[in-house]
Amino acid sequence: MGDLLGYFINPLGAYMPHFTLTSFLTGFIPGFMVFYILKRCRTLPIIFISISIGQLISSLILVPYFINLLFGVPFTVLMPPRLVSQLINIPIYAYFIKTLLNYNAVKIRKIEAGTSC
């Protein structure tokens, strides 16, 4: 949504839907995994695994691929900083999501975070 709105407000260059799709998948994959595949179990390891898989697919595979495809930047330049940043970001994301769920900031069908699966 922000990509589209930003393009219409300040259209600099061509709109590239690749990154809008990647942004959607970054949030959709962990939520889908926790809610449907992992049977709504919201323990810290499950949240960590689902965020790791989502970040692996979106930030470590799709974004470098699209940057390489569109702009010709080699993977050897793109991957090292992305690997380091994801090693830092994934635990932080998992901790914040777990904290939000523990404080009932997000109420989804009265499932408490950290309950047995």
N, C-alpha and C positions, 0 to 999 in steps of 0.2 A: 504494500500500500504506500509506504514511504517512497519507494522508488518511482512509482507512477506519479505521485503528487509532486515530488521533487523535480521530475522531468517537465511537468506542465508549468510549474512555477518558474523554473530557470532552465530552459532547454539548451544546454550546451552539448552539442554533438548529437549523435544518433542514440536513440533509446535501445538498450540491450536487455531483452527479457531474460537472458541467461541468468543474470544475477538476481532478478526478482524470483525466479524459480528456486534458485539456491537458497535465498533468504527464507522462502516458504518452507523448504525442506529442512532447514536448520531447526525450526521450531516444531514442525509437524512430526518428524521421525521419532524424537524422544517421547512425545505425548502419545503417539499411536502405539509405540512399543509398550509403554507402561500400562496404558489403559486396555489394550486389546490382546497383545501377545503375551505379556508377562502377568496377566490376570489381576491387574490393578494393585499389585504389590508395590508399595512405595517405601521400601527400605533404602538406606543409603547405597548399598552395593547395586541394587536394581536401578536406581536413579543414575548412578555413576556409569553403569554399563550402557544404559539407553542414551545418555548424553554423549558418551564416547563414540558409540556407533553413529549417531547423528552428525557429530563433528567430523568423524572420519570420512563419512560420505560427502558431506557438504564442503567443509573447509579444507580438507586435505586431498580430496579427489576432484570434485566438480569445479571449484573456484580456480585452482591452478590450471586445470584442463581448459576452462573457458578463457582465461587470461592468455594461455599459450595459443589457443585457436584464434582468438580475436586480435591479439597484439603481437604475437610471436615471441613472447618472453620465455626463455628456456626454463624447463623444470628444475634444473640444477640451481638456478637463482631463486626460484620461488619456494622450494620445499624446506630448506633449513630454517628460515625464520618462522614458517608456518608450524613446523613440528615443535619448535621451542614454545611458541605461543600457545599451542593446544595442550602441551604438557602442563602449562600454568592455568589456562582457562578452564579446562574440563573439571578439575577438582573444585575450583571456585564456583562454577555454575552448579555443580551437584550440591555443594554446601548451601548455596543460596536457595535453591529449589527445596531442599529438605527443610531449611529454616522456615520458609514461607508455608510449607505444608504443615509443619508442627504448630504454627501459630494460627492455624485455620484461616489464613488469608485467602486460601483457595478452597472452597467447599464444593466437592463433587460427590454427590450421592452419599454423603455422610460416611466416608471412608477415612479413618484416621491414618496419618502417616506413621509408618513403623509398625503397623499391626502385622500379625503373622499372616502368611500367604496361604 
